[in-house]
Amino acid sequence: MKKLLFSVCVIITVSALGYVGNLRWFQCKYCAIIVRKSSYPVRTECPNKEGERHYWKNLGEVGEIYYKCDSCGTVLQTKSKPLSGICIKQNGNYHKWKREYRDFN
């Protein structure tokens, strides 16, 4: 079976959502997909790891501060600097989060 390999530049925002409650960002350590949920996501089969289920890591609480990974370009909005997650551009090493300042005026 072939491994699913992909490269993604993702911007994930919470603008216009209003209330964000206790939402958190989670990332699968095998396929690097990032999801926003209020609790750990279901461990369904991971397309990038034959015979394995997604293995979720909590990156942090959804908030209003932008952080961008210098390597892969993924952008999250969190309350504080996200925890390290697997970066697909770093060959299994961690994201390199940097705060990003945005002016929408």
Secondary structure, 3 states (H helix, E strand, C coil): CCCCCCCCCCECCCCCCCCCCCCEEEEECCCCCEEEECCCCCCCECCCCCCCECCEEEEEEEEEEEEEECCCCCEEEECCCCCCCECHHHCCCECCEEEECCCCC
